[in-house]
Amino acid sequence: MTDYEVTCGYTEEVSMARFIYISVGGIVACVGCICNIILLYLFTFRQLANSPPQLYPAILAFLDTLLCFFFLMIFVVDVNMIYNKSEYLFLLFHRYIIVTFCTAKLVQFLIPYMLMLGTLERYTWIDNKHNKMAILQPKYRPFTLGGLVLGAIMLRVPSALALKITDFPKCPDFFRTLAVDVEEWAQVSTLYTIHDVYGIACLQTFCPFLCLMVLNLVIVNKLAKIDAQQFPTKEMKGSPTRRKRSRVLSSLRITKLQITSTVRNAIYTMVAIVSTYLISNSLHILLTLLEVTKASVLVDENDPYKASLLYTLLGDAVSILYMISSAVRILIYTYCNPAIRHQLFSFFGVRKDRKDSDQSRIIIASPLLIEGILSDSV
């Protein structure tokens, strides 16, 4: 290890290409903040008749707003201060980065669990169990949310306490004289390593991915069974695989479901939202595996205190995908849910003379979910 590596803080390369795509991401994040604030207003002050409660979608919109805002505070400021050589931004950044980073991690932790609560609630509405599960009843929802937030904070506290800002006064590069570092006790503690590397990775990345995948497969499969029971279709000529595939795909058509339209649209909207999260989380799982195994490809071969290009690109891609999935929620709501679409048009003062026709709309489900059901049916 050279003297330069010892006396300088950890850093990442900021090329012109990275500066451009992070800046574009910053514009998307600004739009996402505004759109999610609008959704939060609609879910809070404009209740939809005969639909599942909007509490969890409202909290999700609030978390999405924070996630987009933190993308600006962390990535956009970080890239701009290095690329534009702004000493003022560099000093300001290191004053707030630990609190901002820890809060962003808390928000990122809460989002998949909020998706799970929302998905479970919608499932109970099509399965007629919304009066049987205590955690989904209105009087217990505040306790459910409070317990979830409190548990997430307790899990993230050790990670927050382990971070510090280290000063490197002898470093010749001003933009490496300050860096986020880990406390010495955290570096030598096996218990902390197990908690931060394996425990958090499992609870924040792997478990939500599996649970959301299973919940959405169950929901789509439930809709398929409702369709099969209420509208038996004629057997098609051909192989059993072709007949089953046709039955599954036809069950996704919303014209064949005998449930309240607002409930149906809320279910489809949640499935679409979860699908975008699953796509984002897939890349996060890959990055987490590389970090847990301490893969050498994540570190620059010439400077151990510098991230490799692959690590930088993967980290940016994960953060941008999460941010985009949060920013485009309003598009999913607008496309999948006519009631929310009407509220949005009303909010912006736009009149729509032609009635929305749901008769030809197909549920938005990711190819991954559909292929999963087809493979289980074969």
BALOBA-1460 file (C-alpha; in Angstrom, 3 decimals):
// residues 378
<rec num="1" residu="m" x="0.000" y="0.000" z="0.000"/>
<rec num="2" residu="t" x="1.516" y="3.303" z="-1.059"/>
<rec num="3" residu="d" x="1.671" y="6.499" z="0.980"/>
<rec num="4" residu="y" x="-0.922" y="8.101" z="-1.341"/>
<rec num="5" residu="e" x="-3.407" y="5.339" z="-0.631"/>
<rec num="6" residu="v" x="-2.973" y="5.665" z="3.144"/>
<rec num="7" residu="t" x="-3.316" y="9.428" z="3.293"/>
<rec num="8" residu="c" x="-6.256" y="9.862" z="0.874"/>
<rec num="9" residu="g" x="-9.906" y="9.036" z="1.263"/>
<rec num="10" residu="y" x="-12.071" y="6.695" z="-0.809"/>
<rec num="11" residu="t" x="-13.262" y="8.108" z="-4.134"/>
<rec num="12" residu="e" x="-14.911" y="7.330" z="-7.474"/>
<rec num="13" residu="e" x="-14.224" y="8.451" z="-11.027"/>
<rec num="14" residu="v" x="-16.547" y="11.080" z="-12.511"/>
<rec num="15" residu="s" x="-16.298" y="11.142" z="-16.288"/>
<rec num="16" residu="m" x="-18.299" y="13.399" z="-18.590"/>
<rec num="17" residu="a" x="-20.601" y="10.492" z="-19.450"/>
<rec num="18" residu="r" x="-21.322" y="9.859" z="-15.757"/>
<rec num="19" residu="f" x="-21.888" y="13.557" z="-15.137"/>
<rec num="20" residu="i" x="-24.425" y="13.660" z="-17.988"/>
<rec num="21" residu="y" x="-26.467" y="10.572" z="-17.053"/>
<rec num="22" residu="i" x="-26.528" y="11.458" z="-13.360"/>
<rec num="23" residu="s" x="-27.644" y="14.997" z="-14.246"/>
<rec num="24" residu="v" x="-30.414" y="13.611" z="-16.454"/>
<rec num="25" residu="g" x="-31.339" y="11.320" z="-13.577"/>
<rec num="26" residu="g" x="-31.507" y="14.402" z="-11.373"/>
<rec num="27" residu="i" x="-34.090" y="15.954" z="-13.704"/>
<rec num="28" residu="v" x="-36.147" y="12.750" z="-13.545"/>
<rec num="29" residu="a" x="-35.829" y="12.788" z="-9.743"/>
<rec num="30" residu="c" x="-37.162" y="16.375" z="-9.598"/>
<rec num="31" residu="v" x="-40.160" y="15.371" z="-11.712"/>
<rec num="32" residu="g" x="-40.619" y="12.292" z="-9.527"/>
<rec num="33" residu="c" x="-40.706" y="14.429" z="-6.372"/>
<rec num="34" residu="i" x="-43.459" y="16.620" z="-7.812"/>
<rec num="35" residu="c" x="-45.494" y="13.687" z="-9.150"/>
<rec num="36" residu="n" x="-45.334" y="11.729" z="-5.888"/>
<rec num="37" residu="i" x="-46.345" y="14.809" z="-3.881"/>
<rec num="38" residu="i" x="-49.407" y="15.017" z="-6.135"/>
<rec num="39" residu="l" x="-50.146" y="11.318" z="-5.538"/>
<rec num="40" residu="l" x="-49.729" y="11.821" z="-1.791"/>
<rec num="41" residu="y" x="-52.273" y="14.643" z="-1.930"/>
<rec num="42" residu="l" x="-54.772" y="12.544" z="-3.907"/>
<rec num="43" residu="f" x="-54.450" y="9.502" z="-1.643"/>
<rec num="44" residu="t" x="-54.714" y="11.624" z="1.507"/>
<rec num="45" residu="f" x="-57.521" y="14.027" z="0.651"/>
<rec num="46" residu="r" x="-59.488" y="12.328" z="-2.125"/>
<rec num="47" residu="q" x="-60.737" y="8.915" z="-1.098"/>
<rec num="48" residu="l" x="-62.056" y="6.571" z="-3.797"/>
<rec num="49" residu="a" x="-65.428" y="4.957" z="-3.175"/>
<rec num="50" residu="n" x="-65.685" y="1.149" z="-2.899"/>
<rec num="51" residu="s" x="-61.917" y="0.727" z="-3.168"/>
<rec num="52" residu="p" x="-59.331" y="-0.712" z="-0.790"/>
<rec num="53" residu="p" x="-57.943" y="1.835" z="1.719"/>
<rec num="54" residu="q" x="-55.321" y="4.202" z="0.326"/>
<rec num="55" residu="l" x="-53.160" y="4.475" z="3.470"/>
<rec num="56" residu="y" x="-50.348" y="2.215" z="2.280"/>
<rec num="57" residu="p" x="-50.237" y="3.769" z="-1.229"/>
<rec num="58" residu="a" x="-50.127" y="7.210" z="0.441"/>
<rec num="59" residu="i" x="-47.190" y="6.208" z="2.641"/>
<rec num="60" residu="l" x="-45.526" y="4.663" z="-0.418"/>
<rec num="61" residu="a" x="-45.926" y="7.948" z="-2.319"/>
<rec num="62" residu="f" x="-44.308" y="9.785" z="0.611"/>
<rec num="63" residu="l" x="-41.378" y="7.340" z="0.653"/>
<rec num="64" residu="d" x="-41.006" y="7.637" z="-3.122"/>
<rec num="65" residu="t" x="-40.824" y="11.426" z="-2.770"/>
<rec num="66" residu="l" x="-38.044" y="11.077" z="-0.208"/>
<rec num="67" residu="l" x="-36.154" y="8.572" z="-2.366"/>
<rec num="68" residu="c" x="-36.183" y="10.924" z="-5.360"/>
<rec num="69" residu="f" x="-35.112" y="13.824" z="-3.124"/>
<rec num="70" residu="f" x="-32.239" y="11.827" z="-1.614"/>
<rec num="71" residu="f" x="-31.042" y="10.906" z="-5.119"/>
<rec num="72" residu="l" x="-30.551" y="14.631" z="-5.696"/>
<rec num="73" residu="m" x="-28.857" y="15.183" z="-2.343"/>
<rec num="74" residu="i" x="-26.467" y="12.245" z="-2.662"/>
<rec num="75" residu="f" x="-25.709" y="11.413" z="-6.284"/>
<rec num="76" residu="v" x="-26.330" y="14.675" z="-8.108"/>
<rec num="77" residu="v" x="-24.420" y="16.774" z="-5.566"/>
<rec num="78" residu="d" x="-21.601" y="14.219" z="-5.311"/>
<rec num="79" residu="v" x="-21.052" y="14.033" z="-9.063"/>
<rec num="80" residu="n" x="-21.354" y="17.795" z="-9.564"/>
<rec num="81" residu="m" x="-18.901" y="18.719" z="-6.808"/>
<rec num="82" residu="i" x="-16.201" y="16.428" z="-8.216"/>
<rec num="83" residu="y" x="-16.774" y="17.089" z="-11.911"/>
<rec num="84" residu="n" x="-17.038" y="20.875" z="-11.472"/>
<rec num="85" residu="k" x="-14.334" y="20.986" z="-8.771"/>
<rec num="86" residu="s" x="-16.596" y="22.840" z="-6.331"/>
<rec num="87" residu="e" x="-14.883" y="23.055" z="-2.951"/>
<rec num="88" residu="y" x="-17.979" y="24.647" z="-1.373"/>
<rec num="89" residu="l" x="-20.204" y="21.717" z="-2.419"/>
<rec num="90" residu="f" x="-17.541" y="19.270" z="-1.260"/>
<rec num="91" residu="l" x="-17.474" y="20.722" z="2.265"/>
<rec num="92" residu="l" x="-21.267" y="21.090" z="2.404"/>
<rec num="93" residu="f" x="-21.760" y="17.523" z="1.150"/>
<rec num="94" residu="h" x="-19.687" y="16.055" z="3.973"/>
<rec num="95" residu="r" x="-21.665" y="17.993" z="6.561"/>
<rec num="96" residu="y" x="-24.954" y="16.286" z="5.791"/>
<rec num="97" residu="i" x="-24.044" y="13.078" z="3.961"/>
<rec num="98" residu="i" x="-24.142" y="10.655" z="6.925"/>
<rec num="99" residu="v" x="-27.607" y="11.716" z="8.106"/>
<rec num="100" residu="t" x="-28.897" y="11.837" z="4.522"/>
<rec num="101" residu="f" x="-27.338" y="8.508" z="3.569"/>
<rec num="102" residu="c" x="-28.710" y="6.720" z="6.655"/>
<rec num="103" residu="t" x="-32.188" y="8.176" z="6.124"/>
<rec num="104" residu="a" x="-32.095" y="7.160" z="2.464"/>
<rec num="105" residu="k" x="-31.164" y="3.614" z="3.485"/>
<rec num="106" residu="l" x="-34.079" y="3.608" z="5.935"/>
<rec num="107" residu="v" x="-36.473" y="4.717" z="3.188"/>
<rec num="108" residu="q" x="-35.061" y="2.107" z="0.821"/>
<rec num="109" residu="f" x="-35.599" y="-0.503" z="3.527"/>
<rec num="110" residu="l" x="-39.226" y="0.526" z="4.146"/>
<rec num="111" residu="i" x="-40.414" y="0.679" z="0.515"/>
<rec num="112" residu="p" x="-40.524" y="-3.095" z="-0.204"/>
<rec num="113" residu="y" x="-42.287" y="-3.773" z="3.108"/>
<rec num="114" residu="m" x="-44.850" y="-1.077" z="2.290"/>
<rec num="115" residu="l" x="-45.325" y="-2.797" z="-1.065"/>
<rec num="116" residu="m" x="-45.855" y="-6.091" z="0.749"/>
<rec num="117" residu="l" x="-48.489" y="-4.583" z="3.052"/>
<rec num="118" residu="g" x="-50.272" y="-2.975" z="0.117"/>
<rec num="119" residu="t" x="-50.122" y="-6.172" z="-1.928"/>
<rec num="120" residu="l" x="-51.367" y="-8.305" z="0.979"/>
<rec num="121" residu="e" x="-54.219" y="-5.878" z="1.601"/>
<rec num="122" residu="r" x="-55.321" y="-6.020" z="-2.031"/>
<rec num="123" residu="y" x="-55.158" y="-9.806" z="-1.992"/>
<rec num="124" residu="t" x="-57.418" y="-9.993" z="1.041"/>
<rec num="125" residu="w" x="-59.981" y="-7.885" z="-0.801"/>
<rec num="126" residu="i" x="-60.283" y="-10.358" z="-3.674"/>
<rec num="127" residu="d" x="-60.161" y="-13.290" z="-1.237"/>
<rec num="128" residu="n" x="-62.745" y="-11.759" z="1.134"/>
<rec num="129" residu="k" x="-60.415" y="-11.899" z="4.126"/>
<rec num="130" residu="h" x="-60.068" y="-8.178" z="4.849"/>
<rec num="131" residu="n" x="-62.173" y="-8.540" z="8.010"/>
<rec num="132" residu="k" x="-60.148" y="-11.485" z="9.335"/>
<rec num="133" residu="m" x="-56.593" y="-10.117" z="9.406"/>
<rec num="134" residu="a" x="-56.056" y="-7.782" z="12.368"/>
<rec num="135" residu="i" x="-53.013" y="-5.984" z="10.928"/>
<rec num="136" residu="l" x="-55.078" y="-4.883" z="7.920"/>
<rec num="137" residu="q" x="-58.045" y="-3.541" z="9.868"/>
<rec num="138" residu="p" x="-58.269" y="0.278" z="10.037"/>
<rec num="139" residu="k" x="-57.821" y="0.509" z="13.800"/>
<rec num="140" residu="y" x="-54.637" y="-1.577" z="13.712"/>
<rec num="141" residu="r" x="-52.962" y="0.013" z="10.682"/>
<rec num="142" residu="p" x="-51.239" y="2.783" z="12.713"/>
<rec num="143" residu="f" x="-49.737" y="0.120" z="14.996"/>
<rec num="144" residu="t" x="-48.618" y="-1.905" z="11.981"/>
<rec num="145" residu="l" x="-46.948" y="1.121" z="10.415"/>
<rec num="146" residu="g" x="-45.460" y="2.253" z="13.729"/>
<rec num="147" residu="g" x="-44.034" y="-1.190" z="14.425"/>
<rec num="148" residu="l" x="-42.585" y="-1.429" z="10.929"/>
<rec num="149" residu="v" x="-40.907" y="1.991" z="11.128"/>
<rec num="150" residu="l" x="-39.610" y="1.369" z="14.664"/>
<rec num="151" residu="g" x="-38.213" y="-2.023" z="13.689"/>
<rec num="152" residu="a" x="-36.528" y="-0.593" z="10.590"/>
<rec num="153" residu="i" x="-34.946" y="2.223" z="12.634"/>
<rec num="154" residu="m" x="-33.618" y="-0.214" z="15.221"/>
<rec num="155" residu="l" x="-32.102" y="-2.370" z="12.482"/>
<rec num="156" residu="r" x="-30.440" y="0.607" z="10.799"/>
<rec num="157" residu="v" x="-29.092" y="2.298" z="13.982"/>
<rec num="158" residu="p" x="-25.899" y="0.168" z="14.222"/>
<rec num="159" residu="s" x="-25.041" y="0.987" z="10.602"/>
<rec num="160" residu="a" x="-25.580" y="4.694" z="11.252"/>
<rec num="161" residu="l" x="-23.398" y="4.667" z="14.372"/>
<rec num="162" residu="a" x="-20.621" y="2.898" z="12.480"/>
<rec num="163" residu="l" x="-20.194" y="5.726" z="9.959"/>
<rec num="164" residu="k" x="-18.002" y="8.783" z="10.399"/>
<rec num="165" residu="i" x="-16.296" y="11.504" z="8.376"/>
<rec num="166" residu="t" x="-12.524" y="11.018" z="8.309"/>
<rec num="167" residu="d" x="-10.155" y="13.890" z="7.590"/>
<rec num="168" residu="f" x="-7.079" y="13.299" z="5.388"/>
<rec num="169" residu="p" x="-5.140" y="16.588" z="5.701"/>
<rec num="170" residu="k" x="-1.995" y="15.246" z="4.002"/>
<rec num="171" residu="c" x="-3.746" y="14.165" z="0.819"/>
<rec num="172" residu="p" x="-2.552" y="16.157" z="-2.235"/>
<rec num="173" residu="d" x="-6.053" y="15.920" z="-3.807"/>
<rec num="174" residu="f" x="-8.444" y="18.317" z="-2.034"/>
<rec num="175" residu="f" x="-11.441" y="16.229" z="-3.087"/>
<rec num="176" residu="r" x="-10.057" y="13.243" z="-1.165"/>
<rec num="177" residu="t" x="-9.243" y="15.107" z="2.054"/>
<rec num="178" residu="l" x="-12.661" y="14.157" z="3.474"/>
<rec num="179" residu="a" x="-14.372" y="10.800" z="3.117"/>
<rec num="180" residu="v" x="-17.075" y="8.696" z="4.720"/>
<rec num="181" residu="d" x="-15.364" y="6.008" z="6.760"/>
<rec num="182" residu="v" x="-16.257" y="3.186" z="9.159"/>
<rec num="183" residu="e" x="-15.514" y="3.291" z="12.877"/>
<rec num="184" residu="e" x="-12.710" y="1.018" z="14.084"/>
<rec num="185" residu="w" x="-15.011" y="-0.983" z="16.362"/>
<rec num="186" residu="a" x="-17.222" y="-1.840" z="13.368"/>
<rec num="187" residu="q" x="-14.240" y="-2.995" z="11.320"/>
<rec num="188" residu="v" x="-13.130" y="-5.530" z="13.930"/>
<rec num="189" residu="s" x="-16.556" y="-6.627" z="15.199"/>
<rec num="190" residu="t" x="-17.691" y="-9.962" z="13.762"/>
<rec num="191" residu="l" x="-21.196" y="-9.432" z="15.130"/>
<rec num="192" residu="y" x="-21.519" y="-6.106" z="13.331"/>
<rec num="193" residu="t" x="-20.261" y="-7.649" z="10.088"/>
<rec num="194" residu="i" x="-22.879" y="-10.390" z="10.303"/>
<rec num="195" residu="h" x="-25.600" y="-7.825" z="11.031"/>
<rec num="196" residu="d" x="-24.636" y="-5.257" z="8.395"/>
<rec num="197" residu="v" x="-23.439" y="-7.503" z="5.590"/>
<rec num="198" residu="y" x="-25.636" y="-10.579" z="5.902"/>
<rec num="199" residu="g" x="-28.606" y="-9.568" z="8.072"/>
<rec num="200" residu="i" x="-29.454" y="-6.285" z="6.373"/>
<rec num="201" residu="a" x="-28.760" y="-7.700" z="2.916"/>
<rec num="202" residu="c" x="-31.176" y="-10.552" z="3.606"/>
<rec num="203" residu="l" x="-33.932" y="-8.393" z="5.146"/>
<rec num="204" residu="q" x="-33.679" y="-5.540" z="2.651"/>
<rec num="205" residu="t" x="-32.895" y="-7.351" z="-0.578"/>
<rec num="206" residu="f" x="-33.488" y="-11.091" z="-0.694"/>
<rec num="207" residu="c" x="-36.532" y="-11.557" z="1.581"/>
<rec num="208" residu="p" x="-38.615" y="-8.738" z="0.024"/>
<rec num="209" residu="f" x="-37.774" y="-9.994" z="-3.453"/>
<rec num="210" residu="l" x="-38.954" y="-13.526" z="-2.694"/>
<rec num="211" residu="c" x="-42.024" y="-12.423" z="-0.696"/>
<rec num="212" residu="l" x="-43.204" y="-9.950" z="-3.329"/>
<rec num="213" residu="m" x="-42.638" y="-12.478" z="-6.076"/>
<rec num="214" residu="v" x="-44.698" y="-15.120" z="-4.243"/>
<rec num="215" residu="l" x="-47.469" y="-12.661" z="-3.303"/>
<rec num="216" residu="n" x="-47.888" y="-11.483" z="-6.877"/>
<rec num="217" residu="l" x="-47.833" y="-15.011" z="-8.269"/>
<rec num="218" residu="v" x="-50.539" y="-15.907" z="-5.752"/>
<rec num="219" residu="i" x="-52.638" y="-12.873" z="-6.743"/>
<rec num="220" residu="v" x="-52.415" y="-13.540" z="-10.483"/>
<rec num="221" residu="n" x="-53.084" y="-17.234" z="-9.887"/>
<rec num="222" residu="k" x="-56.093" y="-16.319" z="-7.725"/>
<rec num="223" residu="l" x="-57.480" y="-14.170" z="-10.524"/>
<rec num="224" residu="a" x="-56.989" y="-17.094" z="-12.901"/>
<rec num="225" residu="k" x="-58.994" y="-19.379" z="-10.579"/>
<rec num="226" residu="i" x="-61.801" y="-16.811" z="-10.261"/>
<rec num="227" residu="d" x="-62.015" y="-16.670" z="-14.027"/>
<rec num="228" residu="a" x="-61.959" y="-20.472" z="-14.377"/>
<rec num="229" residu="q" x="-64.741" y="-20.895" z="-11.801"/>
<rec num="230" residu="q" x="-67.055" y="-18.169" z="-13.079"/>
<rec num="231" residu="f" x="-66.418" y="-18.383" z="-16.801"/>
<rec num="232" residu="p" x="-65.445" y="-21.918" z="-17.866"/>
<rec num="233" residu="t" x="-63.924" y="-21.750" z="-21.295"/>
<rec num="234" residu="k" x="-64.197" y="-24.231" z="-24.101"/>
<rec num="235" residu="e" x="-61.302" y="-26.562" z="-24.483"/>
<rec num="236" residu="m" x="-59.037" y="-25.568" z="-27.311"/>
<rec num="237" residu="k" x="-57.619" y="-27.977" z="-29.756"/>
<rec num="238" residu="g" x="-53.981" y="-28.617" z="-29.322"/>
<rec num="239" residu="s" x="-51.577" y="-29.680" z="-26.599"/>
<rec num="240" residu="p" x="-52.419" y="-29.413" z="-22.837"/>
<rec num="241" residu="t" x="-49.691" y="-26.779" z="-22.515"/>
<rec num="242" residu="r" x="-51.390" y="-24.587" z="-25.110"/>
<rec num="243" residu="r" x="-54.809" y="-24.953" z="-23.441"/>
<rec num="244" residu="k" x="-53.450" y="-24.068" z="-20.012"/>
<rec num="245" residu="r" x="-51.479" y="-21.129" z="-21.371"/>
<rec num="246" residu="s" x="-54.574" y="-19.769" z="-23.094"/>
<rec num="247" residu="r" x="-56.606" y="-20.148" z="-19.884"/>
<rec num="248" residu="v" x="-54.000" y="-18.305" z="-17.806"/>
<rec num="249" residu="l" x="-53.617" y="-15.456" z="-20.274"/>
<rec num="250" residu="s" x="-57.358" y="-15.099" z="-20.741"/>
<rec num="251" residu="s" x="-57.768" y="-14.860" z="-16.985"/>
<rec num="252" residu="l" x="-55.749" y="-11.663" z="-17.026"/>
<rec num="253" residu="r" x="-58.459" y="-9.844" z="-18.946"/>
<rec num="254" residu="i" x="-60.348" y="-7.572" z="-16.581"/>
<rec num="255" residu="t" x="-63.637" y="-7.993" z="-18.469"/>
<rec num="256" residu="k" x="-64.066" y="-11.423" z="-16.851"/>
<rec num="257" residu="l" x="-63.698" y="-10.558" z="-13.178"/>
<rec num="258" residu="q" x="-66.835" y="-10.190" z="-11.081"/>
<rec num="259" residu="i" x="-65.338" y="-7.880" z="-8.443"/>
<rec num="260" residu="t" x="-65.742" y="-4.159" z="-7.892"/>
<rec num="261" residu="s" x="-63.977" y="-2.260" z="-10.671"/>
<rec num="262" residu="t" x="-62.142" y="0.078" z="-8.281"/>
<rec num="263" residu="v" x="-60.872" y="-2.888" z="-6.268"/>
<rec num="264" residu="r" x="-59.844" y="-4.665" z="-9.442"/>
<rec num="265" residu="n" x="-57.950" y="-1.651" z="-10.740"/>
<rec num="266" residu="a" x="-56.241" y="-1.163" z="-7.358"/>
<rec num="267" residu="i" x="-55.058" y="-4.780" z="-7.483"/>
<rec num="268" residu="y" x="-53.706" y="-4.454" z="-11.000"/>
<rec num="269" residu="t" x="-51.982" y="-1.195" z="-10.151"/>
<rec num="270" residu="m" x="-50.218" y="-2.771" z="-7.182"/>
<rec num="271" residu="v" x="-49.086" y="-5.740" z="-9.295"/>
<rec num="272" residu="a" x="-47.599" y="-3.360" z="-11.874"/>
<rec num="273" residu="i" x="-45.829" y="-1.301" z="-9.195"/>
<rec num="274" residu="v" x="-44.369" y="-4.399" z="-7.562"/>
<rec num="275" residu="s" x="-43.188" y="-5.636" z="-10.969"/>
<rec num="276" residu="t" x="-41.109" y="-2.465" z="-11.450"/>
<rec num="277" residu="y" x="-39.616" y="-2.958" z="-7.995"/>
<rec num="278" residu="l" x="-38.707" y="-6.575" z="-8.755"/>
<rec num="279" residu="i" x="-36.852" y="-5.473" z="-11.878"/>
<rec num="280" residu="s" x="-34.890" y="-2.892" z="-9.890"/>
<rec num="281" residu="n" x="-34.159" y="-5.287" z="-7.065"/>
<rec num="282" residu="s" x="-32.798" y="-7.969" z="-9.408"/>
<rec num="283" residu="l" x="-29.736" y="-5.844" z="-10.188"/>
<rec num="284" residu="h" x="-29.424" y="-4.891" z="-6.516"/>
<rec num="285" residu="i" x="-29.206" y="-8.581" z="-5.621"/>
<rec num="286" residu="l" x="-26.289" y="-9.009" z="-8.032"/>
<rec num="287" residu="l" x="-24.472" y="-6.012" z="-6.551"/>
<rec num="288" residu="t" x="-25.139" y="-7.219" z="-2.998"/>
<rec num="289" residu="l" x="-23.663" y="-10.638" z="-3.784"/>
<rec num="290" residu="l" x="-20.518" y="-8.988" z="-5.149"/>
<rec num="291" residu="e" x="-20.225" y="-6.781" z="-2.042"/>
<rec num="292" residu="v" x="-20.837" y="-9.644" z="0.390"/>
<rec num="293" residu="t" x="-18.184" y="-11.779" z="-1.300"/>
<rec num="294" residu="k" x="-15.818" y="-8.756" z="-1.493"/>
<rec num="295" residu="a" x="-15.201" y="-9.381" z="-5.171"/>
<rec num="296" residu="s" x="-11.954" y="-7.905" z="-6.449"/>
<rec num="297" residu="v" x="-13.724" y="-6.481" z="-9.508"/>
<rec num="298" residu="l" x="-15.242" y="-3.789" z="-7.269"/>
<rec num="299" residu="v" x="-11.873" y="-2.167" z="-6.492"/>
<rec num="300" residu="d" x="-9.488" y="-0.365" z="-8.816"/>
<rec num="301" residu="e" x="-6.446" y="-2.584" z="-9.346"/>
<rec num="302" residu="n" x="-4.067" y="0.395" z="-9.019"/>
<rec num="303" residu="d" x="-5.712" y="2.045" z="-5.997"/>
<rec num="304" residu="p" x="-7.513" y="0.025" z="-3.285"/>
<rec num="305" residu="y" x="-9.139" y="3.242" z="-2.028"/>
<rec num="306" residu="k" x="-10.820" y="3.861" z="-5.351"/>
<rec num="307" residu="a" x="-13.940" y="2.174" z="-6.748"/>
<rec num="308" residu="s" x="-13.585" y="0.313" z="-10.028"/>
<rec num="309" residu="l" x="-15.511" y="1.436" z="-13.090"/>
<rec num="310" residu="l" x="-17.732" y="-1.661" z="-12.824"/>
<rec num="311" residu="y" x="-18.603" y="-0.900" z="-9.178"/>
<rec num="312" residu="t" x="-19.411" y="2.711" z="-10.018"/>
<rec num="313" residu="l" x="-21.631" y="1.741" z="-12.958"/>
<rec num="314" residu="l" x="-23.465" y="-0.967" z="-10.997"/>
<rec num="315" residu="g" x="-24.031" y="1.350" z="-8.041"/>
<rec num="316" residu="d" x="-25.316" y="4.107" z="-10.312"/>
<rec num="317" residu="a" x="-27.547" y="1.689" z="-12.225"/>
<rec num="318" residu="v" x="-29.134" y="0.328" z="-9.030"/>
<rec num="319" residu="s" x="-29.787" y="3.800" z="-7.633"/>
<rec num="320" residu="i" x="-31.143" y="5.117" z="-10.938"/>
<rec num="321" residu="l" x="-33.454" y="2.122" z="-11.361"/>
<rec num="322" residu="y" x="-34.828" y="2.531" z="-7.838"/>
<rec num="323" residu="m" x="-35.306" y="6.247" z="-8.403"/>
<rec num="324" residu="i" x="-37.003" y="5.753" z="-11.771"/>
<rec num="325" residu="s" x="-39.303" y="3.059" z="-10.363"/>
<rec num="326" residu="s" x="-40.351" y="5.598" z="-7.722"/>
<rec num="327" residu="a" x="-40.622" y="8.496" z="-10.181"/>
<rec num="328" residu="v" x="-42.862" y="6.663" z="-12.679"/>
<rec num="329" residu="r" x="-45.445" y="5.477" z="-10.148"/>
<rec num="330" residu="i" x="-47.800" y="8.203" z="-11.360"/>
<rec num="331" residu="l" x="-47.657" y="6.788" z="-14.907"/>
<rec num="332" residu="i" x="-48.648" y="3.352" z="-13.616"/>
<rec num="333" residu="y" x="-51.523" y="4.806" z="-11.607"/>
<rec num="334" residu="t" x="-52.666" y="6.852" z="-14.604"/>
<rec num="335" residu="y" x="-52.619" y="3.884" z="-16.981"/>
<rec num="336" residu="c" x="-53.990" y="1.166" z="-14.703"/>
<rec num="337" residu="n" x="-56.509" y="2.981" z="-12.525"/>
<rec num="338" residu="p" x="-59.276" y="5.030" z="-14.242"/>
<rec num="339" residu="a" x="-60.466" y="6.467" z="-10.919"/>
<rec num="340" residu="i" x="-57.029" y="7.896" z="-10.107"/>
<rec num="341" residu="r" x="-56.648" y="8.982" z="-13.731"/>
<rec num="342" residu="h" x="-59.884" y="10.947" z="-13.422"/>
<rec num="343" residu="q" x="-58.663" y="12.530" z="-10.184"/>
<rec num="344" residu="l" x="-55.386" y="13.518" z="-11.842"/>
<rec num="345" residu="f" x="-57.178" y="15.077" z="-14.814"/>
<rec num="346" residu="s" x="-59.409" y="16.912" z="-12.374"/>
<rec num="347" residu="f" x="-56.398" y="18.085" z="-10.357"/>
<rec num="348" residu="f" x="-54.755" y="19.560" z="-13.459"/>
<rec num="349" residu="g" x="-58.052" y="20.964" z="-14.733"/>
<rec num="350" residu="v" x="-58.089" y="18.726" z="-17.801"/>
<rec num="351" residu="r" x="-61.460" y="17.593" z="-19.171"/>
<rec num="352" residu="k" x="-61.727" y="14.211" z="-20.784"/>
<rec num="353" residu="d" x="-64.919" y="13.811" z="-22.792"/>
<rec num="354" residu="r" x="-64.378" y="10.239" z="-23.880"/>
<rec num="355" residu="k" x="-65.124" y="7.716" z="-21.159"/>
<rec num="356" residu="d" x="-62.302" y="5.431" z="-20.172"/>
<rec num="357" residu="s" x="-62.933" y="1.945" z="-21.461"/>
<rec num="358" residu="d" x="-61.576" y="-0.826" z="-19.313"/>
<rec num="359" residu="q" x="-63.097" y="-3.592" z="-21.403"/>
<rec num="360" residu="s" x="-60.043" y="-4.084" z="-23.580"/>
<rec num="361" residu="r" x="-57.343" y="-3.303" z="-21.012"/>
<rec num="362" residu="i" x="-54.986" y="-6.089" z="-19.994"/>
<rec num="363" residu="i" x="-53.387" y="-6.344" z="-16.576"/>
<rec num="364" residu="i" x="-49.833" y="-5.046" z="-16.536"/>
<rec num="365" residu="a" x="-47.696" y="-7.884" z="-15.301"/>
<rec num="366" residu="s" x="-44.012" y="-8.317" z="-15.929"/>
<rec num="367" residu="p" x="-42.989" y="-11.110" z="-18.321"/>
<rec num="368" residu="l" x="-41.253" y="-12.665" z="-15.338"/>
<rec num="369" residu="l" x="-44.551" y="-13.069" z="-13.466"/>
<rec num="370" residu="i" x="-46.430" y="-14.429" z="-16.492"/>
<rec num="371" residu="e" x="-43.681" y="-16.893" z="-17.375"/>
<rec num="372" residu="g" x="-43.593" y="-18.033" z="-13.742"/>
<rec num="373" residu="i" x="-47.290" y="-18.902" z="-13.859"/>
<rec num="374" residu="l" x="-47.009" y="-20.580" z="-17.235"/>
<rec num="375" residu="s" x="-44.115" y="-22.728" z="-16.056"/>
<rec num="376" residu="d" x="-46.111" y="-23.746" z="-12.957"/>
<rec num="377" residu="s" x="-49.118" y="-24.623" z="-15.110"/>
<rec num="378" residu="v" x="-47.215" y="-26.909" z="-17.432"/>
